[in-house]
Amino acid sequence: MGSRLVDRVLLAAVLLTPLLMSIDYLAKIMLTPFVILGCISLLSTYLPARYQNIVIPLIYLPAITSLVILVLERRPYFLIDLAGGYLISIPFIAMIGIVKSTSPRASVLSYVTSLTSTYFIWAVAAQARGEGSHLFLALVNMFVDRQAWERVQPPQYFAALAALSSIALVIYSWRVYGSTLVREQGEVFIYSATAASLAVALTVLYSLVFTDSVALGLIVAATLTIAATLRAGVKRGWGRA
């Protein structure tokens, strides 16, 4: 029971960064009914099979309604809001992928996807708020005006959160998949990757306090990686006749 509780706490820590960033960008945009419907309709695809009679209407009815309004009344904003809802659901889908993953590869891919998609949509939401436009239109404008990406920067504490979540992911992966990783990938690769991942995450945290620590952090990361590789090599009998 205690072990499962620790795993759940670690998993919650992994989800902390994308979840808080998602809450932050949701606070920046106008949540119209069609934005909410667009988000819910995609998330509903993860409901169990017995709820398929709910999923199908949630997906098709908002889409058909927004298209009918576009054709009959020439009002595109319902369809634009629906597309915005699809956008904001992407990080949540990635977070569900982390929870449902059954392999370390799936966990890492879902985690990276959740972070990148959350930052991407956060930047679009910040731009939409500044322009007073719809989320999807802000996305189009940012692709047209590439300098717009430079005008939006996330708060510094997001870097600290990402580092903490990354550390939690490494520890969680070791606890849940450690024996499988060593058996399938070998100790050399696993120890090196673990040491490098932890060193990079800790360097990010350290650099938030000491801004001139990047070079030192890289040296520490390289040293830990080499040490882990050598240690694993000794265990596997490198250099023996």
N, C-alpha and C positions, 0 to 999 in steps of 0.2 A: 504493500500500500504506500509506504514512504517513498519507494523508488518511482512509482508511477506519479506521485505528486511532484517529485523533483523534475521528472520529464515534462510534466504539464507546465510547470513554472518556466522551465527553459524554453519550451515551445512558445509560451506567451511572450517571453523576452525576445524571441526571434521575430514575432509578429508585431512587436511594439513600434518599430520605426515606420513600416509602411502603414500601419493603422493610424498612428498619430498624424503622419503627413496627409493621409486621406481625409481625416477629420478636418485638418487645416484647410485643405483645398475645398472641401464641401462648404466650409464657412465663408469662402470667398465668392461663391457663385450663387446665382438665383435658382433655387430648387423649384422649378415649375412642375406641374403635374406630369407633363410628358418627359421631363428629365428624370423624374422619379420612376415613371413607368418603364423607361428605357433601361435604367439600371436594374430594376427588379426583374424585368423580363429575361435578361441574360443570366442573372443569378439564379433564377428559378430552374434553369436547366440542370442544376446540381441537386434538385429535390429527388427523393427516391422515386422509383418507377411507378409506384402506386399513386403518385400525384400527377401523372402525365395528363389527366383530364383538366388540371389547373394550368399546367405549363403551356400547353398549346394555345389557349386563349390569351395568356399573358404575353406570349411572343407575337402572335399574329394580329390580335385586335388593335393594339396601339399603332402598329405599322400600317395596317389597312386604313384605320381612321385618319392618320396623318396624311396619307396619300390621297384619300378622298377629299379632305379639306384643301389640299394643295391643288387638286384638279378642279374642284367645283368653285372654291372661293379664292383661289390664287393667293393663299396665305401659307408661305413656306416655313414659318417659324415653328409650327408644331413638329414638322419633320426634322428641323434643325435641332430643336430641343430633344427629340427622341435620339438623334445621333449623339448629342452631348451626354445623354444618359448611358448610351452604350460605352462611351469613352470612360466615364467615371467608374464603370463596373469592372474595368480591366484589372486594376490592382487588387480588388476584392476577389476576383477569380483566381489570381495568382496566390493570394493568401490561402484560399481554400485548397489550392494545389499543395501548399506546404503541409497543411494539416492532413491531407489525404495521401501524401506521398508514401510509398512503400520501399524506397531505395534512396541511398545517399545522393545519387545523381539527380533524381527527381526533386529531392529537397533543395539542393543547391540551385538547380535551374529555376525552380519556382521562386526561391528567395531572390535571386538576381533579377528575375522578371518583375517581382513585386516592387523591388527598390527602384529599378529603372523606369517602370511604367508609372509609379507613384510620383517620382520626381518630374517626369515628362508632363503628366497631367497637372501637377502642382504649378509648373511654370506656365502652362496654358491658362489655368484658372487665374493666376496672378495677372497675366496679360489681359484676360477678359475683364477682370475687375477694373484694371486701369483704363481700358477702352470703353467700359460700359456696354460691352457687346456680349453676344451669346458665346458659349464655350466653343462650339464647333466652328463658328466664324473666327474666333480668336486663333484657333488652331490653323485655319487656312491663312490668316494674315501673318502668322509667325513663319509659315513656310515661304510666303512671298517675301517677307522682310526678315532676313536671317539675323540681322542685328538685334531683333527683338529678343532673341535668346540671351543676349548679353545684358539686357536691361533687367532681367529677373534673376535674383539670386536667393536661394533658400537661407533661412537663419542658420547661424553657425552651430546651434545645438543639434541640428539634424545630423551633422557629421558625428557628433558624440553618440547620438542614438544609434546610428548605423554601425559604429564600431562596437557598441555594446551588443547589438543584435547579432553581429557577425561572430563575436566571441561566444554568445549563447548557442549559435548554430553549430560551431565547431564542437563545443562540449556536448550538445544534444546528439550530434552525429556519432561521436565516440561512444556515448552511452547506449544508443539504440543500434548502431550499425558497426561498432568497432571491430568485433570479432569477424564479421563478414568482410569488412574492408581489408583487414590484415590477410585473411585467407585468400581473397580473390586478387588483390592488388599488390600484396607484398609489403613488408615493413618499411623498405627503403622509401617507396613512394608515399606511403601514408604518413610516416613520421615527418618527412620533409614538408609535405603539403600542410600538415597540421601546424608545424612550427612556423612556417611562412605565414599562414593565415592568422595565427594568433599574434605574431610579431607585427604584421601590417595593421591589424585592428588596434593593438596597444599603441602603436606609433601614432595613429590618428588621434587617439585620446590624449596622448602625451603632447602632441603638437598643438592642441587647443590651449594648453597652458604656456608652453615654451615654443614660441613661433620659429625659433632658429634651430629646432631639433630635427628637421627633416633628414639632413645628412646623417646625423647620429642614428636616427631610427632605421635608415636603410642599412647602415653598417650592422646594427643589432640584428635586423631581420636576416641579412646574409649570413651572419655568424651562427645564428640559431639554426638556420636551414642546413648549413654545412655540418654543424655538430650533430644534428639529427640524422643526416645522411651517413656520416661516419659511424655513428652509434649503431644504426641499422645494419651497416656493412659489416661491422665486427660480429654482430649477432648471426649474420648469414655466412660468416666464414670467408670474407673477401681476403684474398692474398694467400690463402692456404694452398699448399701444394696438392 
